[in-house]
Amino acid sequence: MQLKQLQYFVVSVDMGSFKAASQVLYTTQPHVSKTVKALEEELNMRLLDRRAKGVVMTEEGRRVYEYAAKILRNMEMIGKVQEEKDGTLFSMASSFGTGITPCYARFCGRYLGKNIRFRYLEGTVEEVMQVLHKNRCEMGFVSVTQHQFFAFQDILRYKRLSFHLVKKTMACLYVGKKHALYGQKRVDAKQLKELELIQPREEFFSATDHLGHLKNSMDIFEKIPRAVLTDSEDLTIQLLKTGSLAYVGNGLQRERFAREEIRGIPINSGMDEVYFGYIKRVRDGLSPMGEEFVRFVKKHLPG
């Protein structure tokens, strides 16, 4: 039995399919499938049910998963021993568009030259949950709409994570000063339908998917057009400045974009509040540095 086999099995379970696992592991789908199959043959048990839409653990697979995940976490902790020897490490993650990066940069600046190292990862909400579940970060900041919150909580419970609310905010449409809507105080659903949008890479927890889901039942949205898909905030800002594109985000980003003469206009569409907060592992408390950062965010977060 090899660690690679356990890793491929655990990632396949976490991601729900061999295809999604191959993307995370930077390999091919057949290679992931073959590696997991070899593990099953060595153990003489079927760990996964292969289905059209992905893979599901068998009862034996569920038991093996618990042990395999612990082995992988322990291996990662062994690798961190040298890091801890070299000084304090504060690691966190954030989903795209939370508006927390200015706070994080200011917080890091307070500790420069004090033998403290920082690690910051950014991804989709689901990727943030994955890195927390795998013990790669201490905490992860995300923003989720109220409508999505129940599904979000279900996923967190499955991964033994918990959400801690920091602030409630609103959904905003961001436009540059050349955009026709720049002077608007609010925008409504009908106006949104006509726009071409820039949006970050996101799966279930996309703000625009949420808007479309709510409004499809009322025949307001058939499909929200997405002109550009990007994870780059710099590219988003530059494209907004051209005046032809817009971006749907949360109210916590308004101060950051305002410095670039980009307005955040509240969306009057029946969309409920956006919850901003951090997730962590249920079994673990925050480190003193993590607790201090939460206090810092609550004090300095804009919006």
N, C-alpha and C positions, 0 to 999 in steps of 0.2 A: 504494500500500500504506500502511495506517495502523497506528499502534501499537495501536489498539483491536482491529484484526483479529488481530494477533499475540497480544495478551493473551487474547482470547476463545478462540483456538485452543489456546494453552498451558494455560489453565485447564480447558478441556474435556478435554484429554488427562490432566491431573493428577487431575481429579475422576472421570474415567471415563464421563461422560455429559453431554449438554447440560442436562439437568434439574438435576443437581448443580452444574454450572458456573453456571447462572442464579441459584441460591441464593447462591453465593459472590459473584457479581458484582452482586447486587441488581437483576436485570432478569428478563425473561421467557425461557422456553425457546425459543420461536420466534425471538426476537431474536438469541439466541446462535447458533442454527442458521443463520439468514440471514446473519449476519456472517461466520461461518466459510465458508459457501458462497460468499460474495462473494470471500473471499481465495483459495479454490480456483479460481474462475473467472479471477481476475486472474493467478494463477500458471500457469493451464492445467494443473493436476495435481490428482489426488484425494489429499487428505491424510488423510482418515479413512474407515474403513469403518463405516457406520451399521448397528448390530445391535439386536435387540430389547431387550437389557439394557444398551446403552450404545454407546460408540464405541471403536474400536481404530485405532491408527495404521497407515497403509500404509508401505511402505519409503520412499517419497518423503516421507511425513509425518514419519517418524522423523528424516530428515536436516534437514528444515525446522524441526522442533521444537528440535533442538540449537541452531541459529542463533537462532531466535526467543527461546528462554529466555535466551541470552546477551545479546541486545539489551535485553530487559526488565530483567535484572539490572543491566546497565550504566546504564540509565536511572534505576533506583532509587539506584544508587551516586552518580550525578550529583546527585540530590536530597538526598543525605546530606552533600554537601560543606559546605553552610551549617551543618548541625547540628554537624559536626566542628569547624568554625571557632569555634563558640560554646562549645566545651568537650567533654569526654569524654562519650560516650554508652554506657551499658551496657544492652543490651536482651536479654531472655530471655523464654521462654514456659514454660508448665507445663500439664499436663493436669489436669482436675478431680480433686480428692481426693488429691493427692500428699502433702499435709501440709507443703508447703515454704513456704507464705506467711509464717508467723511468722519463719522464718529470713531470708527475703528482706527483710522489714520491718526486722529488726534490723540486717541488713547495710547497707541504705540509710541507716539512722540514723547509722552511723559516718561517712558522707561528706557529710552535710548541710552546705551552705555552702562546699563545696570545689570548685565549678565542675564538678561531675559530675552528669549527668542520667541518670535511670533510666526504662526502658520495660519494662512487664510485661504479657504477653498470656496469656490463659487460654482453653483450649478442649478439645476431645476429643484423644485420642492422635493420631488421623489429622490433625486440624487443626494440632497442634504440628509434625508431620512436614512439613506443607505450608508453614508459615511458615519453617521451617529450609531446606527445599528452595528456597524463593524468596528466601533471603538476607535475610529481614526481621528475624531475630533471630540472635544469636550462638550460643545454646544453648537447649535445651528439656528440662525435667525431666518424666519420665513414670514410671508404675508399670505393669508388665505381668506377668501370671502366667507361671509357668514353662511351662505348657501352651501358652500363646499365643506363646511366645518365638520359635519357629522361623519362624512366619508373619510375625511382627514383623521378624525379621532379613531375610527375603526382601524385604519392602517397603523397608526401609532401604537395602539394596544397590541396588535399582532407583532410588532417589532419591539415591544417592551420600551416604548418611548413615551414621554409626556410633554404636553405643550403648556407654556407659561405665558400668559398674555402680558404684554408690555403697554400696548396702546391700541386704541381703535381709531381708524382713519376712514377715508372715503376713496372712491374710485375717481380718477381725474383723466381728462384728455389733455395731452401735452402737444402744443403746437408752437412753431417758431413765429417770429414777428411778421413774416411775409405771408403767413397762412390766412385765409379768408375768415377764419373763426377766432383770430387772435384777440379781438376786442370783446368777445362774448363773455358774459358773467357766468353762464351755465350752458350746457349743451344737452340735447335730449336724444332719444333713441332714433328718431327719424334722421337727425343730422348725422349720427354715427354711421347709419347705413350707407351713406353716400361717400364715406371717407376711405382712403387707402392708408393702411396702417403699417407701422413698424412694430414688430413684436419679438420678444426674446423667445428662445427655444424653451418650450414648456409642454408638459403633457396634460394630465387631467386638471391641474391646478392653474391653468391659464385664465387670466382675467377676461380675455375676449371670448374664450370658449364658454365661460360662465355667462357672459352677457348674451351670447347667442342662444344658449340653452334656455335661459329664462324667457327670451322674447320669441323664440320659434313657436311656442304654443299660442302666441298672440298674433302670429303672422306679421310681425314687424321685421324680424331678421330671417332671411332665407340662408344667407351666408355672409359672414363678415369678411371683406376682402383683406388679404394680407399681402402687401406689396413687397415687404422686406422681412426676412427672418434673420435675426442676428443676436448674439450674446454680448456684443460690444457696446458699452455705454457711449464710448467716444464716437463710434459710427452713428449711433442713434442721434446724438446731439448734432453731428454734422449734417445728417439727412434732414432733421427737423428744421435746421436753419435754411434749407432750400425753399421751404414754404409749401411744398406740395404734399407732404406726408404728415401723419399724426401718430401718436403713441398712447396707448392706454396703460396707465400705471396707478400707483396709489399716492395719496396725499403727502406721504413722507418724503417724496422726491421733489416737492415743489421748490424748496429753498435751493437745492443743488442745481436744478434746471434754470431757475430764475437768474442765476449768475451768468447764464449763457443767453439771456433774453428769450427764454422759452417759458411760456405760461402753462400752468396747470389749471385747467378749467373743470370744476365739479361736474360730474355726469348726473343728469336728472333723468334716470331711466328705470327707476324702481329697483335698482340694484342695492342690496343691503350693504352693511358696513364691511370693511376689510379689517381682519384681525392681524395685528403684527405682534410677534413675540418670539420666544426661543423654545427649541425642543432639546431635550436631554434624555439620557438613559434613566429609566425609572430606578434602577438599583444604585445609581451613583449620585452623590451630591456634587455641587459645583466646587471647584477649587477656590481658594481665597481670591485669586486673580479673576476667575470667572464671576464671582459674586461682585467684585469691584467693578468689572466691566458692565454688568447689568445695571448697577447703580449709576454708572457714568452715562449709559444709554438713556435711562429714564430722565436724567437731568438735562442732557444736551441734544437729544433727538429732535430734529425740527418737525414742523407740521402739526 
